[in-house]
Amino acid sequence: MSTKNKVEEKYISFNLDKDFYCIALDYIKEVDEVQRRASGLVVNLGATDDYDSILLAVKAANETNHPVVLDPVGAATSTYRREFALRLLSDCHIDCIRGNYLETLALAQGFVTGNGLDSFEEFTKDKIEKYVGVMQEFSKTRNTLIVGSGEKDYLIDATEICAVESGDPIMKHVTGMGCMYTEVVCAFLSEENSLRSANNAAKLYGLCGEMAAEKTKTLGTIAFRNQFINEISLLGCLA
């Protein structure tokens, strides 16, 4: 199950293509019932209208041992979204946080780290080393897996750090790619809730991006997005 956001139609279609079924909702009278029938929960900060509704969904997921993946969309820019996410982390258990470098760093440091929804800032080697150290400490404190997206994806828990270098630069220019990535991570964690499983999700996602980019390199972002969804559905890795 996913909390609603502005690109829900895109990633629901993406999930249906992969034989994984997604429902996006945030109405307080239905989230508990639906979540108990689901196998995982994505909390997307594109929807922050009703904290109590989202909290109810997360607690239902916690009680049924369903993985909860938080996508802190815009947390690097919006104090409201950042505080919303941190409140959620304090009130219940979040299994995984999947966001770009700046979004995840904003949660760890508790202040604005960038502008806009996407992370276009160049991270030098020194910055990456500091980022990984900060996020591992945050992972220990919050008992949550971190999937930090950028030129390389870093998967971080209290004891282990993995780097995945795959995908294509065009992916950061397509709205909703991060949301779909979060859906894939949640799908994998619903089968095995581990860093290894999230690592496999990251590799799959990047590979599909590379294949889609190769087949649409003379076309634009819409063609890439549609081909990317085709690549995911044709692999059959999640079936």
N, C-alpha and C positions, 0 to 999 in steps of 0.2 A: 504494500500500500504506500501511496505517496501523499504528502500534504500538497495542496494545490499550488500551482504557480503559473506564471505567464506563458511558459512554453510547454505546458502540460500536454497539449494535443500532439506535439512533435514527439515527445519521448514516450507517450502511451502508444502511439503508432509504432515506434521503434521496438517497444517491448512485445507488442502483439506479433510483430514480424518474427520474433525469436521464440515463440511458444512460451514466453513468460507473460503473465497477465497482470496488468497494472490497473489500479483504480485510484484516481486522485480526488481527495475530498478533505474537508476540514470542518464539517458541520458537527457540532458537539453531540448531537443526539444519535449519530451513527458511527463515529470513529471507533468507539470501544468494541462494538459488535463486529464491525468489518475487520479491524485489526486482529481480532482473535481467530479469524478464519484465514488470515494471510500467513506468509512465511517470512516476511521482512518488512521493514518500514524505512522509507526515506523521508527525512524532514528537510524540506527545501525552504530556505529563508526568502524565496520569492513570495511566500505566504506567511505573513506575520500578523494577520488580522485578529486572531483569537488564540492567545497563549494557552488558555485553559483547555481548549479543544486539542491542541497539539500535545500538551502535557498528558492528557487523558490517553491519547493514542500511544505515546511513548511508554507510559506505565503499563498499558495492556500488552505491548510488545515485550517489555521487561518480564512481566508475569508469565508469559508464554514462551520465553527464551527465543524470541525472534530478534535477529540483529537489527539494530537501529543505526542508520547512517545519516549523519548531519551534513548538509551542504550549505556552508555559510556564505551564500551568495551576497555580495556587497558588504560583507562585514568589515572589509578594509577601509570603506568609505563612510558607512553609516553607523553612528554611535548607537542608535536604536537597535539595529539588527545585531550588532556585536553584543550589546547588553542582553538582548533577547536570547541569544545563543548561550551566553555564559550563565544566565539564569537557568536555562534548560539543563545545562551540564551540572549545575548544583542540585537541581531538584530530582534528577533521575539519572539512569545510566545510558550513555551513548557509546555504542560499540566502536564506531569509526567516524572520523571527521574527514571528508573528502572535499578539498578546495584548493585553489591555487596558492602559491607561496604567500602572497600578501594577505589573503583572507585567513589562512590558518595562523599566520604570524600575528595578525590582529587579535585573534582570540587568546593566543599565548601571552602576548604583551599587554593586552587590554587597552590599546589606543589605536587611532587611525594610522594606517601604514601605506595608504595609496589613494588613488582617485579612480573612479569608475568601477565596473564590475569585473574587468579582466586584468590579469597581471602581465603588463607589457614591459615592466621595468627589468633591465638587465641585471642579473645576479652574477657577480664575479665569483671566483673560486672562494675568496675569503668570506663573502656574504653567504655563500652556500654552506660553508663549514659552520658559520655562526647559526644559520637557520636550522640546520640539522641538529645542532646541540640544543638550541632553545626548544625545538619541537619534541626532542626525546625527553627532555625534562618535563615538558607539558604532558606528554603521553604518560609518564610515570605518575604525575600528580593527579591526572584525571582518569587514569586507568582506561585509556582509549587508544585505538589504532589511528595513526595519522597517515593519510594519503595526500601528499603535497604535490600539486601539479605544476609543471613548468617545462623548461627545455628538457630536463630529466624529471621523472616522477620519483619521489622519495617516499617509501613506505617504512614507517617508523613505529616501533612499540617500545616498551620499557627496556628491552634487552637486545633488540635487533634493528638493523637499518639495511634496507635494500634499495638499490637504484635501478630504475628501468628507463632505458634510452630508446624510445621508439616513437612512432607517430610522424606527423608532417606539420611544418609551420602553418599551413593553411588552417589547421584545426582551431587555432586561437582566434581566427577571424570569423568563425561561424557561431552565431548565437545559439546557445542550448547544448553545445558539445559537452560542457562541464556537467550539465544536468543529466545528460544521457550516460556519461561516464559514471556518475554516482549510482545510477540505476544498475549498471553492469556490476559495479562493486557490491552492491546490496544483493544482487542475484547470486553472485559467487559466495558471499558470506552466508547466505541462507542455506547453502549446501555444506559449507565448512567454514566456521567462524574463526579464521586464522589469518596471520600475515601472509602465509604462503598462498592462501586462496585469493587474497586481495592482489598479491603479486601476479598471479595468473590472470586476473581480470585486467590489470594494467597492461600486461603483454598483449593480450587479445585485443584490447582497445587500440593500442598503438599500431599493431599489425594491420588491423582493418583500416585505420587511417592511412597507412602507407599504401595499401592496395587501392583504396579509393582515390587517393591523390594521383597515383600513376595513371589510372584509367580516365581521369578528368583533368589532366594537367593543362589542356588547352581551353578549358571551360571555366566557369565561375563557381562561386561558393554554393549556390543552390544545387548545381549538378553534383558537386562534391558531397554535400550532405545526403542527398538521395542515394548516391552510390555507396556511401559509407553504411547506410542502413541496409542496403543490399548485401554488402560484404558480411556484416554481422549475421544476417539471416541465413546466408548461404554456408557459413562455416559449420553451423550445427553444433558448436561447442557447448552451448548451454542447454541443448535439448535433452 
